[in-house]
Amino acid sequence: MAPVRFVTYSIIPEICCGCGLCEKVCPRDAVEAKPGKPCRIVREACDGCGLCVDACKLRAISKKRGVFL
């Protein structure tokens, strides 16, 4: 069986201002934004497109790559 590559994204709550720009650009509705709180990425819904990272002006979204062997 060939290895499977994957990408996961996480909000860095200490940096996120909760503006919701990431939520607005997500085509899968995988980001939850509540006023006054850091946004949250719903990993089960995220397809790894990365649009949220591009939209975040504070760079409050981290990207991790991995491989399932």
Backbone as CSV, one residue per row, in Angstrom:
resi,resn,N_x,N_y,N_z,CA_x,CA_y,CA_z,C_x,C_y,C_z
1,MET,0.847,-1.181,0.000,0.000,0.000,0.000,0.896,1.250,0.000
2,ALA,0.580,2.200,-0.841,1.355,3.436,-0.962,1.033,4.386,0.192
3,PRO,2.008,5.176,0.643,1.749,6.155,1.699,0.739,7.210,1.230
4,VAL,-0.049,7.712,2.162,-1.060,8.729,1.870,-0.627,10.035,2.540
5,ARG,-0.503,11.083,1.743,-0.119,12.391,2.283,-1.372,13.160,2.705
6,PHE,-1.216,13.953,3.767,-2.347,14.753,4.230,-1.853,16.079,4.779
7,VAL,-2.776,17.032,4.870,-2.505,18.355,5.418,-3.602,18.655,6.426
8,THR,-3.215,19.205,7.580,-4.208,19.663,8.550,-3.910,21.114,8.899
9,TYR,-4.953,21.843,9.217,-4.833,23.247,9.587,-5.382,23.439,10.987
10,SER,-4.763,24.341,11.738,-5.212,24.657,13.095,-5.138,26.163,13.309
11,ILE,-6.109,26.674,14.039,-6.106,28.080,14.421,-5.180,28.244,15.632
12,ILE,-4.385,29.282,15.633,-3.548,29.609,16.780,-4.340,30.621,17.608
13,PRO,-4.977,30.168,18.702,-5.912,31.038,19.424,-5.275,32.292,20.019
14,GLU,-3.986,32.238,20.331,-3.315,33.407,20.896,-3.148,34.526,19.869
15,ILE,-3.255,34.183,18.586,-3.087,35.175,17.520,-4.422,35.553,16.878
16,CYS,-5.331,34.613,16.777,-6.612,34.838,16.091,-7.435,35.921,16.782
17,CYS,-7.913,36.875,15.985,-8.746,37.962,16.523,-10.239,37.671,16.368
18,GLY,-10.582,36.570,15.698,-11.978,36.211,15.524,-12.700,37.014,14.465
19,CYS,-11.973,37.570,13.505,-12.600,38.423,12.480,-13.517,37.643,11.530
20,GLY,-13.247,36.362,11.340,-14.104,35.540,10.498,-13.779,35.543,9.019
21,LEU,-12.677,36.171,8.609,-12.319,36.159,7.184,-12.106,34.726,6.687
22,CYS,-11.502,33.900,7.512,-11.259,32.504,7.128,-12.579,31.763,6.919
23,GLU,-13.557,32.055,7.763,-14.873,31.416,7.647,-15.550,31.817,6.335
24,LYS,-15.407,33.070,5.952,-16.067,33.566,4.740,-15.534,32.935,3.463
25,VAL,-14.247,32.584,3.439,-13.666,32.032,2.205,-13.712,30.503,2.135
26,CYS,-14.051,29.852,3.230,-14.034,28.382,3.258,-15.191,27.796,2.440
27,PRO,-14.886,27.045,1.382,-15.939,26.481,0.544,-16.659,25.295,1.184
28,ARG,-16.105,24.745,2.253,-16.686,23.571,2.914,-17.368,23.895,4.241
29,ASP,-17.463,25.179,4.588,-18.016,25.590,5.887,-17.326,24.866,7.036
30,ALA,-15.994,24.739,6.922,-15.220,24.018,7.927,-14.642,24.928,9.002
31,VAL,-14.997,26.216,8.968,-14.498,27.154,9.974,-15.687,27.732,10.724
32,GLU,-15.572,27.723,12.048,-16.608,28.320,12.892,-16.054,29.596,13.502
33,ALA,-16.783,30.687,13.356,-16.376,31.968,13.933,-17.485,32.474,14.843
34,LYS,-17.108,32.830,16.071,-18.052,33.406,17.022,-17.467,34.732,17.490
35,PRO,-18.288,35.772,17.548,-17.791,37.101,17.924,-17.015,37.073,19.245
36,GLY,-15.838,37.703,19.227,-15.042,37.813,20.436,-14.234,36.587,20.817
37,LYS,-14.299,35.530,19.995,-13.568,34.303,20.293,-12.730,33.895,19.083
38,PRO,-11.644,33.147,19.323,-10.862,32.653,18.188,-11.699,31.721,17.312
39,CYS,-11.445,31.753,16.031,-12.140,30.855,15.108,-11.714,29.411,15.383
40,ARG,-12.454,28.480,14.812,-12.171,27.060,15.013,-12.338,26.335,13.691
41,ILE,-11.405,25.449,13.363,-11.495,24.645,12.149,-12.065,23.275,12.501
42,VAL,-13.113,22.887,11.793,-13.732,21.575,11.984,-13.007,20.611,11.050
43,ARG,-12.115,19.821,11.602,-11.238,18.972,10.786,-11.985,17.953,9.936
44,GLU,-13.104,17.467,10.414,-13.873,16.484,9.657,-14.447,17.080,8.374
45,ALA,-14.659,18.385,8.371,-15.233,19.049,7.199,-14.172,19.659,6.282
46,CYS,-12.972,19.879,6.809,-11.901,20.543,6.056,-11.351,19.625,4.966
47,ASP,-11.229,20.163,3.749,-10.660,19.362,2.651,-9.205,19.749,2.361
48,GLY,-8.652,20.661,3.159,-7.243,21.020,3.025,-6.920,21.971,1.894
49,CYS,-7.883,22.743,1.424,-7.648,23.625,0.271,-6.696,24.773,0.585
50,GLY,-6.673,25.249,1.835,-5.762,26.307,2.229,-6.249,27.724,2.006
51,LEU,-7.472,27.905,1.555,-7.982,29.264,1.334,-8.028,30.072,2.625
52,CYS,-8.270,29.394,3.734,-8.313,30.083,5.025,-6.958,30.694,5.371
53,VAL,-5.893,29.968,5.080,-4.537,30.458,5.347,-4.272,31.723,4.538
54,ASP,-4.657,31.708,3.281,-4.456,32.872,2.415,-5.257,34.083,2.893
55,ALA,-6.437,33.842,3.475,-7.316,34.931,3.903,-6.890,35.551,5.234
56,CYS,-6.188,34.804,6.063,-5.847,35.278,7.406,-4.710,36.290,7.357
57,LYS,-5.034,37.530,7.700,-4.040,38.611,7.671,-3.088,38.551,8.856
58,LEU,-3.489,37.858,9.913,-2.649,37.769,11.109,-1.771,36.516,11.118
59,ARG,-1.916,35.682,10.101,-1.179,34.403,10.033,-1.445,33.550,11.270
60,ALA,-2.715,33.462,11.624,-3.124,32.736,12.821,-3.525,31.290,12.534
61,ILE,-3.186,30.795,11.351,-3.525,29.418,10.993,-2.240,28.671,10.675
62,SER,-2.029,27.572,11.395,-0.831,26.768,11.146,-1.178,25.594,10.230
63,LYS,-0.190,25.195,9.460,-0.355,24.101,8.492,0.608,22.996,8.878
64,LYS,0.082,21.781,8.984,0.927,20.617,9.269,0.736,19.590,8.174
65,ARG,1.851,19.056,7.714,1.805,18.004,6.698,2.193,16.683,7.349
66,GLY,1.636,15.629,6.833,1.972,14.309,7.357,1.793,13.240,6.312
67,VAL,2.198,12.030,6.682,2.087,10.876,5.789,1.611,9.687,6.603
68,PHE,0.555,9.046,6.127,0.128,7.772,6.693,0.884,6.671,5.960
69,LEU,1.557,5.834,6.695,2.305,4.735,6.064,1.508,3.458,6.088
